[in-house]
C-alpha cells in the first residue's frame, strides 16, 4: 500500500467518503487518524504529519508512532510532501524540489515533477527523522518539497501541490518495499516490525 504523510497546510487528502482508522502503537498515538482513499486503482493511506489541526510542532511530531502505524496498516511506500526553505537563489518560493537521496524506486515516480536538489540546498525539520525511520521500518520513502521561503513557512495554496502528489502516486510501479530499502534482511532487530 502507498502512504502519504501530509505536511504544513496539507492536513487532509480525501473527501468525506474516506475510511478512517484510529490506532495506538508501542510508541504512543500517531499524529492523527489515518484516512484511506483510492488514487487511480490503488488504496492510499494519508496521515497528517502535524495532526488535522496542526497540534504538533515539528519537534513534537510522534515520528516513530507515525511510521509504526503506517507500516502496521500495510503501507510500504511513502511520499512525504513538505514545505522547505531554500538556501539558493535558483530555488525560489513556489518551486517544487525532489530532495536526494531517498528511495531510488520512488524517486523515479517523482522525477520530472520538480527540480532535484541535494540536502545542502534545503532547510527542513521533518525530512531527516522521517527518512531515517522509514529505512529503520523497511519502508520506501521520498520527499516532495515545496519551497516556501528561507523560514519554510508556506503561504501558498496547497491544492496544486496536492495535485503533484496525486500525480506521483499514479507513477509508482510495483508493490511492497524495494530491495534498496530492506536494509535489515540478515540483522537482528531490537523489536519485530509490524
C-alpha positions in Angstrom: 0.0 0.0 0.0 1.1 3.6 -0.7 1.1 6.2 2.0 1.3 10.0 2.2 2.4 12.0 5.2 1.0 15.5 4.7 3.0 18.5 5.9 2.2 22.1 6.8 -1.0 23.2 5.1 -1.6 19.6 3.9 -4.0 18.3 6.6 -6.4 16.3 4.5 -6.2 14.4 1.3 -9.5 12.7 0.6 -13.2 13.7 0.7 -15.8 12.8 3.3 -16.2 9.3 1.8 -12.7 8.2 3.1 -12.4 5.4 5.5 -10.7 6.4 8.8 -8.7 4.3 11.2 -7.5 5.3 14.7 -4.9 3.1 16.4 -2.3 3.1 19.1 1.3 1.9 18.7 4.0 0.8 21.1 5.3 4.4 20.7 2.0 6.1 21.6 -0.6 7.6 19.3 0.3 8.8 15.8 -0.3 12.4 14.7 -3.9 11.6 14.0 -6.4 9.2 12.5 -5.3 7.7 9.2 -7.6 8.0 6.3 -7.8 5.7 3.3 -9.0 6.5 -0.2 -8.4 5.4 -3.8 -6.0 7.1 -6.2 -6.2 5.5 -9.6 -6.5 1.8 -8.9 -4.6 1.9 -5.6 -5.6 2.3 -2.0 -3.6 5.1 -0.4 -3.3 5.9 3.4 -3.0 9.5 4.4 -1.6 10.8 7.8 -1.3 14.5 8.6 2.2 14.9 10.0 1.3 17.7 12.4 -2.3 16.5 13.1 -5.5 17.5 11.5 -5.4 20.9 13.1 -1.6 21.4 13.4 -1.5 20.2 17.0 2.2 19.1 16.7 5.1 21.4 16.1 7.9 19.8 14.1 9.8 18.9 17.3 6.7 17.3 18.8 5.6 15.1 15.9 5.4 11.5 17.0 7.5 10.3 14.1 8.1 6.7 15.3 4.4 6.2 16.2 3.5 7.5 12.7 5.8 5.1 10.9 4.7 2.2 13.1 1.1 2.9 12.5 1.5 3.2 8.7 3.6 0.0 8.5 1.1 -1.9 10.7 -1.7 -0.9 8.3 0.2 -2.3 5.3 2.0 0.8 4.0 5.4 0.0 2.4 6.0 3.1 0.2 5.6 6.7 1.5 5.6 10.1 -0.1 6.4 12.9 2.4 5.3 16.2 1.0 6.7 19.1 2.9 7.5 22.8 2.8 11.1 23.8 2.9 13.3 26.9 2.9 15.8 27.4 0.2 19.5 28.3 0.6 20.0 29.2 -3.1 18.7 31.9 -5.3 17.7 29.5 -8.0 15.1 27.7 -5.9 12.5 30.4 -5.3 9.2 30.2 -3.4 6.8 28.0 -5.3 9.5 25.7 -6.8 8.9 22.0 -6.3 12.0 20.1 -5.3 12.8 16.4 -5.0 15.5 16.1 -2.4 18.3 13.5 -2.7 19.0 10.8 -1.6 15.9 8.7 -0.7 14.4 5.6 -2.2 15.5 5.2 -5.9 12.3 3.3 -6.7 10.0 6.2 -5.5 12.4 8.7 -6.8 11.6 7.6 -10.4 7.9 8.3 -9.7 8.6 11.9 -8.8 11.3 12.5 -11.5 10.1 15.3 -13.7 7.7 16.7 -11.1 10.3 19.2 -9.9 13.9 20.2 -9.7 16.5 17.9 -8.0 18.4 19.2 -5.0 20.9 17.8 -2.6 20.3 18.1 1.1 22.6 21.1 1.4 20.3 23.4 -0.5 17.1 23.0 1.5 16.1 23.8 5.1 13.6 21.4 6.6 12.7 20.0 10.1 11.0 16.7 9.2 12.8 15.0 6.4 15.6 13.6 8.4 13.6 11.8 11.1 11.0 10.5 8.6 13.5 9.2 6.0 15.7 7.6 8.7 12.7 5.9 10.4 11.3 4.8 7.1 14.6 3.0 6.5 14.5 1.5 10.0 11.0 0.3 9.4 12.0 -1.0 6.0 9.6 1.3 4.0 10.4 3.2 0.9 10.3 7.0 1.3 10.6 10.0 -1.0 10.0 13.6 -0.1 8.3 16.1 -2.5 9.2 19.6 -1.3 7.6 22.9 -1.9 9.9 25.8 -1.5 8.1 28.4 0.7 10.9 30.8 1.8 14.0 30.7 4.0 11.9 30.1 7.1 9.9 27.3 5.5 6.5 28.9 6.2 4.1 28.3 3.3 1.6 31.0 2.2 0.8 29.1 -1.0 -2.5 27.4 -1.5 -1.9 23.6 -1.1 -4.2 22.3 -3.9 -1.6 22.5 -6.8 0.9 20.8 -4.5 -1.6 18.1 -3.7 -2.1 17.5 -7.4 1.6 16.8 -7.7 1.4 14.2 -5.0 -1.6 12.6 -6.8 0.5 12.5 -10.0 3.4 10.9 -8.2 1.2 8.2 -6.7 0.0 7.3 -10.1 3.5 6.8 -11.3 4.6 4.2 -8.7 5.2 0.8 -10.0 5.4 -2.5 -8.1 4.3 -3.2 -4.6 6.0 -3.7 -1.3 9.3 -2.4 -0.1 12.0 -2.3 -2.7 15.2 -4.2 -2.2 17.2 -1.0 -1.7 15.1 -0.1 1.4 15.1 -3.5 3.0 18.3 -3.0 4.9 17.8 -5.4 7.8 17.4 -8.6 6.0 20.1 -10.5 8.0 20.2 -8.3 11.0 18.7 -8.9 14.4 16.2 -6.1 15.3 15.5 -4.9 18.8 11.8 -5.1 18.0 9.9 -7.1 15.4 8.4 -5.0 12.7 4.6 -5.0 12.3 
